[in-house]
Amino acid sequence: MKHKSVKVALTALVMALSFGGLLYSTMGEDTEYYKHVDEVMTQPNEWYGKKLQLHGYVVPDSILKRKNSLEYKFKVQSNGHIVDATYTGVVPDTFKGDAEVVLKGMLSNEGFSVAPNGVMAKCPSKYEAKPGAPTS
């Protein structure tokens, strides 16, 4: 009887450790942090090489597009902190100066490198009610 309960306990322990190890290794690879530009740029070294979703606002007149390409360079800011960003690909129609954006990618000492299809932008004025307009 005692021998059987030891086998059951060891089996349960091995299964729990295996599940924990699998969960840890899976979560470690795909962890993506959601941060605002000011949170990251106060100590950027801590964020180098980590997958980030970076929230901020496009700095007006900072968007540069290489002629005859889909290569963009621009600046994103939040609460006085600014980061340079680079992206290659199609940008949303709402991507312009002062647009609120969330960028997926990685930070390095050269700036924020946006992943393919990693630009999400919105223009809040398009969706907000005008002052004095009736709301439902």
Secondary structure, DSSP 4 states (H G I P E B T S, - for coil): -HHHHHHHHHHHHHHHHHHHHHHHHHHHHH--EEEEHHHHHTSGGGGBTSEEEEEEEEPTT--EE-TTS-EEEEEEEETTEEEEEEEESPPPTT-STT-EEEEEEEEETTEEEEEEEEEEEE-HHHHSPPTT----
